[in-house]
Amino acid sequence: MACFSGSVYGHQKLQFSINGVKLLDFGSVPVKNQAFRAALTTYGRKTGREHTVLLRAVSYNDRIYFSRRNADSDWLKNALANHAVKVGFDDSIHSGTASLVTDEPLAKKISELKYPGEQRSQEIRVVLQVIL
């Protein structure tokens, strides 16, 4: 199981470990209205088994957003097939409900927050919204 640890000065410190062995440490990351690293757990659309991936996420308007260039990823397909997901950050794992964002201005805002100042912030992306 994943372990996420410690808050530092209003920022999150994200570490990923399995059975007490630290695998990754992303350090302190800001959360509100900015991009941060999070662990997204989906349930396999064929097997029903948990699958966890580390992704760049965006916290915006009390929701968590994940995005991709296209809909070809397994994590996105799984979340759309089974809307129950988990999001791990700040020393805890939160259960949530995922849905596809169809509002283009919102999807554009998420890209701008995820990639500030980068060319890809202007790309049209597939955006998944998670309500915790």
Secondary structure, 3 states (H helix, E strand, C coil): CECCCCEECCEEEEEEEECCEEEEEEEEECCECCEEEEEEEEECCCCCCEEEEEEEEEEECCEEEEEECCCCCHHHHHHHHCCEEEEEECCEEEEEEEEECCCHHHHHHHHHHHCCCCHHHHCCCEEEEEEC
